[in-house]
Amino acid sequence: MRGRDYFGANPDGGLGVTDPQRGGAISQFQILQNPALNHRAEFRAGFMEEECKAILRGFFKDLRAN
């Protein structure tokens, strides 16, 4: 999610992969729906999840190898 998404230029967003333990959108924080903040964003999670997981795993695998 980019700042423009959060601040309203594009209030709808998407998350391909969620991280319930450490993620900020769908986790203990629920930052996108936090009543203490003055902006809200609607989002969908989990679309193209397997493809997104493969991309992220490949990225971090390469990062650790270098």
MOPAC internal coordinates of N, CA, C and O (Angstrom, degrees):
PM7 1SCF
backbone

  N    0.0000 0     0.00 0     0.00 0    0    0    0
  C    1.4424 1     0.00 0     0.00 0    1    0    0
  C    1.5167 1   108.08 1     0.00 0    2    1    0
  O    1.2310 1   121.27 1   -44.66 1    3    2    1
  N    1.3085 1   115.18 1   135.34 1    3    2    1
  C    1.4573 1   121.60 1  -179.71 1    5    3    2
  C    1.5299 1   109.34 1  -102.37 1    6    5    3
  O    1.2310 1   121.14 1   -17.31 1    7    6    5
  N    1.3286 1   115.42 1   162.69 1    7    6    5
  C    1.4510 1   120.41 1  -179.39 1    9    7    6
  C    1.5174 1   113.15 1   -56.75 1   10    9    7
  O    1.2310 1   120.07 1   140.84 1   11   10    9
  N    1.3462 1   117.48 1   -39.16 1   11   10    9
  C    1.4653 1   119.38 1  -179.34 1   13   11   10
  C    1.5173 1   111.48 1   -64.17 1   14   13   11
  O    1.2310 1   120.52 1   149.71 1   15   14   13
  N    1.3378 1   116.62 1   -30.29 1   15   14   13
  C    1.4609 1   119.58 1   176.88 1   17   15   14
  C    1.5216 1   109.87 1   -68.22 1   18   17   15
  O    1.2310 1   121.00 1   135.80 1   19   18   17
  N    1.3081 1   115.69 1   -44.20 1   19   18   17
  C    1.4638 1   120.10 1  -177.19 1   21   19   18
  C    1.5276 1   111.48 1   -68.23 1   22   21   19
  O    1.2310 1   120.47 1   140.18 1   23   22   21
  N    1.3260 1   116.71 1   -39.82 1   23   22   21
  C    1.4559 1   119.55 1  -174.37 1   25   23   22
  C    1.5180 1   114.26 1   -88.43 1   26   25   23
  O    1.2310 1   119.50 1  -169.64 1   27   26   25
  N    1.3187 1   118.56 1    10.36 1   27   26   25
  C    1.4395 1   119.75 1   165.22 1   29   27   26
  C    1.5054 1   118.69 1   108.17 1   30   29   27
  O    1.2310 1   118.60 1   169.40 1   31   30   29
  N    1.3251 1   120.27 1   -10.60 1   31   30   29
  C    1.4572 1   119.16 1   177.71 1   33   31   30
  C    1.5277 1   109.86 1   -64.03 1   34   33   31
  O    1.2310 1   120.87 1   149.17 1   35   34   33
  N    1.2997 1   115.94 1   -30.83 1   35   34   33
  C    1.4607 1   121.97 1   177.06 1   37   35   34
  C    1.5271 1   106.99 1  -141.53 1   38   37   35
  O    1.2310 1   119.40 1   -93.83 1   39   38   37
  N    1.3239 1   118.75 1    86.17 1   39   38   37
  C    1.4625 1   120.58 1  -172.78 1   41   39   38
  C    1.5259 1   114.70 1   -71.36 1   42   41   39
  O    1.2310 1   119.69 1   169.88 1   43   42   41
  N    1.3345 1   118.20 1   -10.12 1   43   42   41
  C    1.4567 1   120.57 1   177.87 1   45   43   42
  C    1.5194 1   108.97 1  -103.26 1   46   45   43
  O    1.2310 1   120.40 1   -44.21 1   47   46   45
  N    1.3013 1   116.85 1   135.79 1   47   46   45
  C    1.4544 1   120.17 1  -179.39 1   49   47   46
  C    1.5102 1   111.03 1  -141.43 1   50   49   47
  O    1.2310 1   121.52 1    -0.45 1   51   50   49
  N    1.2891 1   114.69 1   179.55 1   51   50   49
  C    1.4490 1   119.11 1   179.71 1   53   51   50
  C    1.5095 1   111.34 1  -144.46 1   54   53   51
  O    1.2310 1   121.69 1   -31.66 1   55   54   53
  N    1.3204 1   114.38 1   148.34 1   55   54   53
  C    1.4551 1   121.68 1   176.69 1   57   55   54
  C    1.5166 1   107.03 1  -123.92 1   58   57   55
  O    1.2310 1   120.44 1   -59.36 1   59   58   57
  N    1.3240 1   116.76 1   120.64 1   59   58   57
  C    1.4539 1   119.23 1   179.30 1   61   59   58
  C    1.5119 1   111.99 1   -73.42 1   62   61   59
  O    1.2310 1   120.80 1   141.37 1   63   62   61
  N    1.3171 1   116.07 1   -38.63 1   63   62   61
  C    1.4659 1   121.94 1  -177.08 1   65   63   62
  C    1.5199 1   108.44 1  -131.68 1   66   65   63
  O    1.2310 1   120.55 1   -45.85 1   67   66   65
  N    1.2926 1   116.55 1   134.15 1   67   66   65
  C    1.4587 1   120.25 1   176.06 1   69   67   66
  C    1.5241 1   109.76 1  -100.84 1   70   69   67
  O    1.2310 1   120.88 1   -21.81 1   71   70   69
  N    1.3014 1   115.93 1   158.19 1   71   70   69
  C    1.4631 1   122.31 1   176.62 1   73   71   70
  C    1.5291 1   107.01 1  -133.32 1   74   73   71
  O    1.2310 1   120.07 1   -94.11 1   75   74   73
  N    1.3306 1   117.47 1    85.89 1   75   74   73
  C    1.4647 1   120.63 1  -174.98 1   77   75   74
  C    1.5263 1   114.61 1   -58.89 1   78   77   75
  O    1.2310 1   119.85 1   154.13 1   79   78   77
  N    1.3367 1   117.89 1   -25.87 1   79   78   77
  C    1.4612 1   119.63 1  -177.89 1   81   79   78
  C    1.5244 1   112.75 1   -83.77 1   82   81   79
  O    1.2310 1   120.20 1   144.33 1   83   82   81
  N    1.3484 1   117.22 1   -35.67 1   83   82   81
  C    1.4567 1   119.45 1  -174.36 1   85   83   82
  C    1.5216 1   114.32 1  -126.18 1   86   85   83
  O    1.2310 1   119.45 1   171.39 1   87   86   85
  N    1.2949 1   118.65 1    -8.61 1   87   86   85
  C    1.4625 1   121.18 1  -176.95 1   89   87   86
  C    1.5184 1   112.54 1   -72.82 1   90   89   87
  O    1.2310 1   121.03 1   -28.30 1   91   90   89
  N    1.3189 1   115.63 1   151.70 1   91   90   89
  C    1.4579 1   119.58 1  -177.95 1   93   91   90
  C    1.5196 1   114.41 1   -92.36 1   94   93   91
  O    1.2310 1   120.32 1   160.05 1   95   94   93
  N    1.3324 1   116.99 1   -19.95 1   95   94   93
  C    1.4673 1   119.02 1  -176.35 1   97   95   94
  C    1.5221 1   111.99 1   -87.70 1   98   97   95
  O    1.2310 1   120.60 1   134.23 1   99   98   97
  N    1.3165 1   116.46 1   -45.77 1   99   98   97
  C    1.4632 1   121.23 1   179.87 1  101   99   98
  C    1.5243 1   106.70 1  -123.15 1  102  101   99
  O    1.2310 1   120.79 1   -91.32 1  103  102  101
  N    1.2885 1   116.10 1    88.68 1  103  102  101
  C    1.4658 1   121.53 1  -177.19 1  105  103  102
  C    1.5181 1   108.21 1  -167.82 1  106  105  103
  O    1.2310 1   121.40 1    25.18 1  107  106  105
  N    1.2885 1   114.93 1  -154.82 1  107  106  105
  C    1.4585 1   119.67 1   176.83 1  109  107  106
  C    1.5260 1   110.99 1   -66.98 1  110  109  107
  O    1.2310 1   120.04 1   154.82 1  111  110  109
  N    1.3152 1   117.53 1   -25.18 1  111  110  109
  C    1.4630 1   121.61 1  -172.80 1  113  111  110
  C    1.5271 1   113.51 1   -82.93 1  114  113  111
  O    1.2310 1   119.57 1   138.81 1  115  114  113
  N    1.3276 1   118.42 1   -41.19 1  115  114  113
  C    1.4651 1   122.76 1  -176.49 1  117  115  114
  C    1.5258 1   110.78 1    48.79 1  118  117  115
  O    1.2310 1   120.64 1  -133.01 1  119  118  117
  N    1.3332 1   116.38 1    46.99 1  119  118  117
  C    1.4642 1   120.80 1  -172.47 1  121  119  118
  C    1.5239 1   113.44 1   -61.83 1  122  121  119
  O    1.2310 1   120.00 1   150.39 1  123  122  121
  N    1.3275 1   117.60 1   -29.61 1  123  122  121
  C    1.4655 1   119.05 1  -179.10 1  125  123  122
  C    1.5182 1   112.99 1   -73.23 1  126  125  123
  O    1.2310 1   120.02 1   164.36 1  127  126  125
  N    1.3146 1   117.56 1   -15.64 1  127  126  125
  C    1.4639 1   121.81 1  -179.91 1  129  127  126
  C    1.5257 1   112.26 1  -122.55 1  130  129  127
  O    1.2310 1   119.90 1  -163.18 1  131  130  129
  N    1.3119 1   117.79 1    16.82 1  131  130  129
  C    1.4521 1   122.53 1  -176.05 1  133  131  130
  C    1.5288 1   111.02 1   -67.89 1  134  133  131
  O    1.2310 1   119.36 1   -60.37 1  135  134  133
  N    1.3305 1   118.83 1   119.63 1  135  134  133
  C    1.4661 1   121.09 1  -178.68 1  137  135  134
  C    1.5264 1   113.20 1   -66.49 1  138  137  135
  O    1.2310 1   119.69 1   162.41 1  139  138  137
  N    1.3223 1   118.19 1   -17.59 1  139  138  137
  C    1.4591 1   120.67 1   179.05 1  141  139  138
  C    1.5317 1   111.82 1   -76.47 1  142  141  139
  O    1.2310 1   120.21 1   164.60 1  143  142  141
  N    1.3244 1   117.21 1   -15.40 1  143  142  141
  C    1.4604 1   120.91 1   179.89 1  145  143  142
  C    1.5197 1   109.91 1  -100.33 1  146  145  143
  O    1.2310 1   120.65 1   -28.53 1  147  146  145
  N    1.3224 1   116.37 1   151.47 1  147  146  145
  C    1.4623 1   119.09 1  -174.42 1  149  147  146
  C    1.5265 1   113.90 1   -89.95 1  150  149  147
  O    1.2310 1   118.96 1  -177.50 1  151  150  149
  N    1.3297 1   119.59 1     2.50 1  151  150  149
  C    1.4566 1   122.14 1   177.76 1  153  151  150
  C    1.5256 1   109.23 1  -122.43 1  154  153  151
  O    1.2310 1   120.93 1   -32.45 1  155  154  153
  N    1.3070 1   115.83 1   147.55 1  155  154  153
  C    1.4665 1   121.57 1   175.81 1  157  155  154
  C    1.5111 1   108.41 1  -128.49 1  158  157  155
  O    1.2310 1   120.52 1   -26.71 1  159  158  157
  N    1.3007 1   116.60 1   153.29 1  159  158  157
  C    1.4635 1   121.06 1   176.09 1  161  159  158
  C    1.5161 1   108.63 1  -138.19 1  162  161  159
  O    1.2310 1   120.88 1   -44.03 1  163  162  161
  N    1.2987 1   115.92 1   135.97 1  163  162  161
  C    1.4564 1   121.26 1   174.14 1  165  163  162
  C    1.5197 1   107.27 1   -90.78 1  166  165  163
  O    1.2310 1   120.61 1   -33.12 1  167  166  165
  N    1.3061 1   116.44 1   146.88 1  167  166  165
  C    1.4628 1   118.93 1  -178.82 1  169  167  166
  C    1.5108 1   110.08 1  -153.36 1  170  169  167
  O    1.2310 1   122.10 1   -21.88 1  171  170  169
  N    1.2984 1   113.59 1   158.12 1  171  170  169
  C    1.4601 1   121.48 1   173.49 1  173  171  170
  C    1.5211 1   106.13 1  -113.36 1  174  173  171
  O    1.2310 1   120.37 1   -34.63 1  175  174  173
  N    1.2974 1   116.90 1   145.37 1  175  174  173
  C    1.4584 1   120.47 1  -179.82 1  177  175  174
  C    1.5211 1   110.47 1  -125.01 1  178  177  175
  O    1.2310 1   121.38 1   -32.03 1  179  178  177
  N    1.3148 1   114.96 1   147.97 1  179  178  177
  C    1.4458 1   120.72 1   171.11 1  181  179  178
  C    1.5109 1   117.12 1    91.13 1  182  181  179
  O    1.2310 1   119.25 1  -176.60 1  183  182  181
  N    1.3408 1   119.04 1     3.40 1  183  182  181
  C    1.4573 1   117.46 1   177.44 1  185  183  182
  C    1.5276 1   108.72 1   -79.60 1  186  185  183
  O    1.2310 1   120.78 1   -40.44 1  187  186  185
  N    1.3196 1   116.11 1   139.56 1  187  186  185
  C    1.4721 1   123.18 1  -174.75 1  189  187  186
  C    1.5349 1   111.19 1    55.41 1  190  189  187
  O    1.2310 1   120.92 1  -143.37 1  191  190  189
  N    1.3200 1   115.85 1    36.63 1  191  190  189
  C    1.4636 1   121.29 1  -173.12 1  193  191  190
  C    1.5266 1   112.89 1   -59.54 1  194  193  191
  O    1.2310 1   120.14 1   133.27 1  195  194  193
  N    1.3097 1   117.33 1   -46.73 1  195  194  193
  C    1.4670 1   119.55 1  -177.61 1  197  195  194
  C    1.5263 1   111.60 1   -64.17 1  198  197  195
  O    1.2310 1   120.28 1   138.66 1  199  198  197
  N    1.3272 1   117.07 1   -41.34 1  199  198  197
  C    1.4594 1   120.65 1   178.23 1  201  199  198
  C    1.5217 1   111.19 1   -63.72 1  202  201  199
  O    1.2310 1   120.46 1   137.42 1  203  202  201
  N    1.3200 1   116.73 1   -42.58 1  203  202  201
  C    1.4661 1   121.13 1   179.31 1  205  203  202
  C    1.5183 1   111.19 1   -65.95 1  206  205  203
  O    1.2310 1   120.13 1   139.64 1  207  206  205
  N    1.3209 1   117.35 1   -40.36 1  207  206  205
  C    1.4691 1   120.58 1   177.07 1  209  207  206
  C    1.5124 1   110.70 1   -60.18 1  210  209  207
  O    1.2310 1   120.37 1   136.81 1  211  210  209
  N    1.3412 1   116.89 1   -43.19 1  211  210  209
  C    1.4604 1   120.46 1  -179.21 1  213  211  210
  C    1.5267 1   111.01 1   -63.12 1  214  213  211
  O    1.2310 1   120.12 1   138.86 1  215  214  213
  N    1.3212 1   117.37 1   -41.14 1  215  214  213
  C    1.4637 1   121.04 1   178.46 1  217  215  214
  C    1.5226 1   110.52 1   -63.37 1  218  217  215
  O    1.2310 1   120.32 1   133.14 1  219  218  217
  N    1.3284 1   117.00 1   -46.86 1  219  218  217
  C    1.4700 1   120.28 1  -179.32 1  221  219  218
  C    1.5245 1   112.01 1   -65.47 1  222  221  219
  O    1.2310 1   120.34 1   137.79 1  223  222  221
  N    1.3169 1   116.95 1   -42.21 1  223  222  221
  C    1.4679 1   119.76 1   178.60 1  225  223  222
  C    1.5161 1   110.89 1   -62.31 1  226  225  223
  O    1.2310 1   120.44 1   137.18 1  227  226  225
  N    1.3283 1   116.77 1   -42.82 1  227  226  225
  C    1.4591 1   120.57 1   178.14 1  229  227  226
  C    1.5192 1   112.17 1   -62.79 1  230  229  227
  O    1.2310 1   120.80 1   137.98 1  231  230  229
  N    1.3292 1   116.08 1   -42.02 1  231  230  229
  C    1.4570 1   120.70 1   178.92 1  233  231  230
  C    1.5247 1   111.26 1   -60.11 1  234  233  231
  O    1.2310 1   120.21 1   129.51 1  235  234  233
  N    1.3230 1   117.20 1   -50.49 1  235  234  233
  C    1.4629 1   120.08 1  -177.20 1  237  235  234
  C    1.5340 1   111.75 1   -71.49 1  238  237  235
  O    1.2310 1   119.84 1   149.32 1  239  238  237
  N    1.3020 1   117.91 1   -30.68 1  239  238  237
  C    1.4635 1   120.67 1   175.39 1  241  239  238
  C    1.5338 1   109.71 1   -64.02 1  242  241  239
  O    1.2310 1   120.23 1   134.73 1  243  242  241
  N    1.3340 1   117.17 1   -45.27 1  243  242  241
  C    1.4670 1   121.12 1   176.85 1  245  243  242
  C    1.5070 1   111.00 1   -64.49 1  246  245  243
  O    1.2310 1   119.97 1   139.68 1  247  246  245
  N    1.3127 1   117.65 1   -40.32 1  247  246  245
  C    1.4609 1   121.62 1  -179.95 1  249  247  246
  C    1.5202 1   111.26 1   -61.66 1  250  249  247
  O    1.2310 1   120.42 1   137.11 1  251  250  249
  N    1.3376 1   116.81 1   -42.89 1  251  250  249
  C    1.4607 1   120.47 1   179.47 1  253  251  250
  C    1.5320 1   111.34 1   -69.41 1  254  253  251
  O    1.2310 1   119.97 1   149.36 1  255  254  253
  N    1.3370 1   117.66 1   -30.64 1  255  254  253
  C    1.4621 1   121.15 1  -177.98 1  257  255  254
  C    1.5299 1   111.16 1   -72.94 1  258  257  255
  O    1.2310 1   120.43 1   155.56 1  259  258  257
  N    1.3250 1   116.79 1   -24.44 1  259  258  257
  C    1.4738 1   119.87 1  -179.25 1  261  259  258
  C    1.4748 1   108.65 1   -96.69 1  262  261  259
  O    1.2310 1   120.10 1   180.00 1  263  262  261

